[in-house]
Amino acid sequence: MRRLTRSLTTLAAAAALTATGTAAAVPASAGPSTPASAAPASVASTATATAAARPLSMAATLGTLAPSAQVNLIGDNYPAKWRNIPQDSVVDDWNMYNRECVSWAAFTIDRHGESASNYGDAKYWDDNARKHGYRVDNTPTPGSIAQTDAGRYGHVAIVDSVHGSTVTVEDYNWNGDGHYLVHDLTKSDFRYLHFYN
């Protein structure tokens, strides 16, 4: 139902933009984060943990740590066809809304020959990964997927590197703004899904 509501709201916002030349506000209930009518922002390929957190975002729930000095970035290689348009305005090849953490993670997993297609909200990813025979544990490794059920939808991120009690991750939508970010997480706040490592 949420997908239908967001789709209809996005369609209404697009119609208002076409008719008036002005973007219409989309109610917060239309999606988990930014309005579908928000203008896309140019995202630097090395965005870091400096943006302000939106209410109800994972950053507001768990906080944000600056990235470690030792990172091996994947970089923002998310396809422009999903990155350069308003968040939640299209569904990607894995049946996820664009510029969400799940879309970024599914894209990265697919690049390694595995699939998280139709895994749904991030809070379900650990259960779905187990059902499909992937290892889920408390041991982060570079390339594993950090996953939590915290917040309304949960969150997933790609582990870049491990540093004692923290992990450096790359993700989308940590601050609730649909952007790429590199930051550290407290290792014990997440479980780790091993699709290809």
N, C-alpha and C positions, 0 to 999 in steps of 0.2 A: 504494500500500500504506500510506503514511504516513497518508493521509486516512482509510482504513478503520480503522487502529489507533487514531487519535485519536478517531474517532467512537465506536468500541466502548468506549474508555476513558472518554469523556465520558458515555456511556450508563450504564456501570457506576457512575461517581461519582454520577450523578443518582439511580440506583436505591438506592445506599447512603444518600444524603441522605434520600430518601423513607422508607426502611425504618427508619432509626435516628435521623433528625433531626440527624445529625452529618455534615459534609462529609468524604468519604474523600480521602486523599492520592492524587494521580495521579502515576505515575512520570514522571520527567523525559523519558523516551523517548517520551512521548505526544505531544509537540509541541515546537516550537522555542523556546518561551518559558515563560510561566507555566502552572501546572496549570489544567486546565479547571474545577476545583472552586473556584478562588480567587474570593472575593467581589468583585463589581464595586466600583470606587471612584468616588466623585464626582470628575470631572475638571474643574478650573478651565479656563475658556475661554482663559486666557493662561498656561498652564503653561510654565515655563522650564526651562533646563538645570540643575536643582538636585538631581534625584533620583539616588540611588545606582545604579550600573550593575550588572546581574546578570552573572554569569559567562557567557561566550559571547555576550553581547549586542553589538550594533554599538558601543555606547558603550564597552564594555570593549575592543573590537578597535581602534577608531579614535579614541577619546577624545571629549569633549564640550566645546564652546566655548560660552560665554554668548552670547546673541543680541546682535546689533548694536543700538545705540540707535535706528537708523532702520529700522523694519520696517513693512510694510503688510500686516498680518495678514489671512488668510482667516478665521481663527478656527476653533474646534472645532465645525464644522457637520455633523460625521459623525452620521448618524441615530441617535436614541436606541434604536431597535430593535436595533442592533448594538453601540452604545457602552455601554449600561446592563445588559449581561448578561456572564457570564464570557467571557473571551477564548477564542477557538477553539471556542466552543460551538455556533455555527451557521455556515452558509455563506451569503455574501451574494449579491446579484443577479449578480455577475461570477464566481462560482464560487471565491471566496476566503474564507478563514476570517476572522471578525470580529476587529476590534481589532489587525490586523496592518498593517504598512506598505503592503502590496499592496492591501488592501481600501480603506484611506483614499485611496490614489492612484487606484485604479480609480473610486471614487465621485467624486472631484474631476474626473477626466477625463470621466466620463459627464455631469457637470453642464455641461460645455462642448460637448456633442454628439458626442464621440468615444468610442471604446471600447478598453478593455484587457481585455476579457472573456477568461477562460481563459489569461491570460499566464503563470500559474504563479508559482513562486518568483521573487523579485526578481532573482536572478542571471541569469534568462532574459529579462528585459524588454527589454534592448537588442537582442538577437537577434530577438525577436518584433516589436519596433517596426520594425526594418529590413525584416523580411519583409512587413510591412503598409504599407510605403512612407513611414514617418515618418522625419524627420531625426534622426540620432543623431550628436552631436559633443562637443567639449570646451568649448563656449561656453554658459555658463548665462545664462538670461534669466528674468525674473519669469514664473512660470507653467510653466516647463519642469520636467521630472521629473529630479531628481538620482538617479543609479543607480550601484550598485557591485556587483561580484561577490564582494566580501570577505565572510568568514565563511561559515557553513554554507549560508545561504539567500540571501545578498546583502541589499541594502536599497534602497528607493526613498523619496523625499521630494519635496514640492512646493517649488520655489524661490520664495521670497518676494522677495528682493532680493539684489543683488550688490555686494560691497564689496572691491574690489581682489583679494586672494588668498583671500578667504572669501566664502561665500554663506550667507544666512540662510534656513533651511528650516522647514517645518512638516511633522510626520510623526506616525506612531503607532509604538509599540513600539521606539523607539531604545534604551531602557534595558532591553528585554526584559520589560517589565511591562504591555504592552498599552495604554499611555496616550499621549495627545496631548502633543506637546512642540514648543517653538519653540527653535531653537538654531542656531549657526553651524557650518559645515563648511569644511574646507580644500578649496578649489575643485578642485585637481588630483587629489584622491582619488576623484572621481566623473566619470562621463560624463553627458551631458544629452540627454534625449529630448524632442522637440518635437511634442506631439500637437496643440496648438491655438495655438501662437504661433510 
